């Protein structure tokens, strides 16, 4: 809500300065967000919640480096006890 407020307050002054360029500015951000969703958020349709870790996150080209293997996760739990 804070960022929505900031954008709402800045919109009119940006509109006066950038004129029609403000719509290209926001359009560019929509493209950036769309590309982020396309490349970084994997599709989970048809995947059971229990299988998401193994079938979605582990094979993903970016997120696989942040997902611990089950054995590694159990080792971390043992070390913290």
C-alpha positions in Angstrom: 0.0 0.0 0.0 2.9 2.3 0.6 4.2 2.0 -2.9 0.8 2.5 -4.3 0.5 5.7 -2.4 4.0 6.8 -3.6 3.1 6.1 -7.2 -0.3 7.9 -6.9 1.5 11.0 -5.4 4.2 11.0 -8.1 1.9 10.3 -11.1 0.7 13.9 -11.7 4.1 15.5 -11.4 5.6 12.8 -13.7 2.7 13.3 -16.1 3.5 17.0 -16.3 7.2 16.4 -16.9 7.1 13.4 -19.1 3.8 13.9 -20.8 3.0 10.9 -22.9 6.3 9.3 -22.0 4.9 8.3 -18.6 2.7 5.6 -20.3 5.8 4.2 -22.0 7.6 4.3 -18.6 4.9 2.3 -16.9 4.6 0.0 -20.0 8.3 -0.8 -19.7 7.8 -1.7 -16.0 4.9 -4.0 -17.0 7.2 -5.7 -19.5 9.9 -6.1 -16.9 7.4 -7.7 -14.5 6.1 -10.0 -17.2 9.6 -11.2 -18.1 10.3 -11.8 -14.4 7.2 -13.9 -14.1 8.0 -15.8 -17.3 11.5 -16.7 -16.3 11.5 -16.9 -12.5 8.1 -18.1 -11.5 7.6 -21.7 -12.6 4.2 -23.2 -13.6 2.7 -25.4 -10.9 -0.6 -26.3 -12.6 -1.4 -30.0 -12.1 1.4 -30.5 -9.6 0.4 -31.9 -6.2 1.5 -29.7 -3.3 3.7 -32.6 -1.9 5.5 -32.8 -5.2 6.2 -29.1 -5.8 9.6 -29.2 -4.2 10.9 -32.1 -6.3 9.1 -31.4 -9.6 9.1 -27.6 -9.7 11.8 -26.0 -7.5 14.7 -28.4 -7.7 14.8 -28.7 -11.6 14.3 -24.9 -12.1 17.4 -23.3 -13.6 17.6 -20.4 -11.0 15.9 -21.6 -7.8 17.6 -25.0 -7.6 20.7 -23.5 -6.0 18.5 -22.3 -3.1 16.7 -25.6 -2.5 18.5 -27.9 -0.1 18.4 -31.7 -0.7 16.4 -33.6 1.8 19.6 -35.1 3.3 21.2 -31.7 3.6 18.1 -30.3 5.3 18.1 -33.1 7.8 21.9 -32.5 8.5 21.2 -28.8 9.1 18.4 -29.7 11.5 20.8 -32.1 13.4 23.5 -29.4 13.7 21.1 -26.8 15.1 19.8 -29.1 17.9 
